[in-house]
């Protein structure tokens, strides 16, 4: 067995049930983020609640054009997202091994409040961005597949690199698939979110809120079953 074959064999062995479970959770969370981001984008007229690169570009453009009324909403959503990351990190540190159900419960609560909230769209966007920021503390990697949980730019880069390695024989043919599944997750969530918002308006957020609550219960059950 040559070196490349040895690496491929070791990588196949290292795909454990725990890694597969983490990858499935990551895909599910990205689908949830895609759903919420699509709803947020349509609600806010072109701002994202999970994709902060897009908001940062809009903030920069509006600031460069000295359009403060255009820059302020983008900046506010970015601030809400960062606040969610901070809150999520603090909760994760306090909850320790129970961070997943704790953060998923927080996310479910934030998203569940939005449909009944008598507030302007930007205030609803704050809660959605807060939930998406907190979501990033749930899972930092799925086995050996590193991923963000509200964006897939890095996953697409990893997919391209893994595909190049697979085509050249430097890596296993299956290596690109986890990254492709992450991208498909957020796209599927976005398609579903856009359709649901068109049909039900903000009430569509009841679906990701329920999904987050069920994931909180499932991860808590998995913890007690260990």
Buried (B, 14 or more C-beta within 10 A) or exposed (E): EEEBEEBBEEBEEEBEEEBEBBBEBBBBBBBBBBBBBBBBBBBBEEBBBBBBEBBBEBBEEBBEEEEEEBBBBBBBBBBBBBBBBBBBBEBBEEBEEBBBBBBBBBBBBBBBBBBEEEEEBBBBBBBBBBBBBBBBBBBEEBBEBEBBBBBBEEBBEBBEBBBEBBEEEEBBEEBBBBBBBBBBBBBBBBBBBBEBBEEBEBEBBBBBBEBBBEBBBBBBEEEEEE
